Amino acid sequence: MNFKLKLLGILLVSSFFVQQVRAQETLIPDINYGYLEKLIATAKKNYPEIKVRQAQVDAARATYHQANVSWLDAFTASYIYSPKSSLNLIQPTIFNGYQLSISINLGQFLAKPFASKAAKEAVKVAQFQQQEYDLQLAAIVKRFYFQYLAAQADLRLRSGAVIDGQTAVKQLKYSFQKGETTFQVYNEALTSLYQQGGFKVTAELAMLTAKTNLEEVLGVKLEEVK
């Protein structure tokens, strides 16, 4: 009887170890890089911060274009009307009728190239910030995707352990009913099965959490990404 119990224990441990190894081996092949690129594209399309970055780039460009045409602000145009029969002692004029006058604010005029250059640099800064966040978001999506795959693999492992535990309990129950094993051994198998069930629930929670984290940056349900 002791030999049978030892053999059964070895089989259970071996089964658990094989499942663990298989779970580790199947994690890398589970990665679908084409699908991952779709996830990244979806996040860049829907995530609000991406839209904020694009709006900042558009605002910087608008400021730059405004700076390029604002050099006209340095010029002031006015006109003077002198009737033919009038004599203006305050502003004497040589010509009669309408006369156009243009004045220039030299300080403002000389400052315009620097303002335009600063606005152009602001556009570059906004673009660099946008590119930086694109890279950050891509890294976040990858990290959450890998965590989701790892959680799925762990859940498969825990589910397999529960199935193996159920099989072992059935065998030990049959052996116990036939008097081939003790109640203590049977009870320990039941306790182990309950523990594996708890591990499975924890793995399910981890998988759902990983899925939620991924969907948060995607902006849509994972099932909607085809």
Secondary structure, DSSP 8 states (H G I E B T S, - for coil): -HHHHHHHHHHHHHHHHHHHHHHHHTTTTT--HHHHHHHHHHHHHH-HHHHHHHHHHHHHHHHHHHHHHGGGGGEEEEEEEE-TT---SSS--SS-EEEEEEEE-HHHHHHHHHHHHHHHHHHHHHHHHHHHHHHHHHHHHHHHHHHHHHHHHHHHHHHHHHHHHHHHHHHHHHHHHTTSS-HHHHHHHHHHHHHHHHHHHHHHHHHHHHHHHHHHHHSS-GGG--
